[in-house]
Amino acid sequence: MHLYVGNVADRVTEDMLQRMFEEFGQVETCTIIRDSMTGKSKGFGFVDIPDDSQANDAIKGLNGKEVLGRKLVVNKRR
């Protein structure tokens, strides 16, 4: 399942994000979207978890969780 992860703090790295989601299952890909000019995080990214049950567990476990002062928004990618 493809997940959208929003409200990501600037200091969160892809490795940090991946480790958070790996607590719920296998992560296929993890990407934080960055500004092409500055390289700074745009505050959102995407995580792919192949198992839907694990992905739903990740949504329940991480949506609203505070990470570096910001509450994550995690839901199914549209």
CORTAKA-V807931 format. One record per backbone hydrogen bond with DSSP energy under -0.5 kcal/mol. NH is the residue of the N-H (numbers start at 1). CO is the residue of the C=O. If there is no record, write none. Layout:
# CORTAKA-V807931
NH:CO / NH:CO
This chain:
# CORTAKA-V807931
3:1 / 3:47 / 4:75 / 5:45 / 6:73 / 7:43 / 8:43 / 12:9 / 17:13 / 18:14 / 19:15 / 20:16 / 21:17 / 22:18 / 23:19 / 23:20 / 24:21 / 28:26 / 28:48 / 29:48 / 31:46 / 33:31 / 33:44 / 35:40 / 39:35 / 42:33 / 45:5 / 46:31 / 47:3 / 48:29 / 49:1 / 49:47 / 52:50 / 55:51 / 56:52 / 57:53 / 58:54 / 59:55 / 60:56 / 61:57 / 62:58 / 63:59 / 64:72 / 65:62 / 67:70 / 70:67 / 72:65 / 72:70 / 73:6 / 74:72 / 75:4 / 77:2
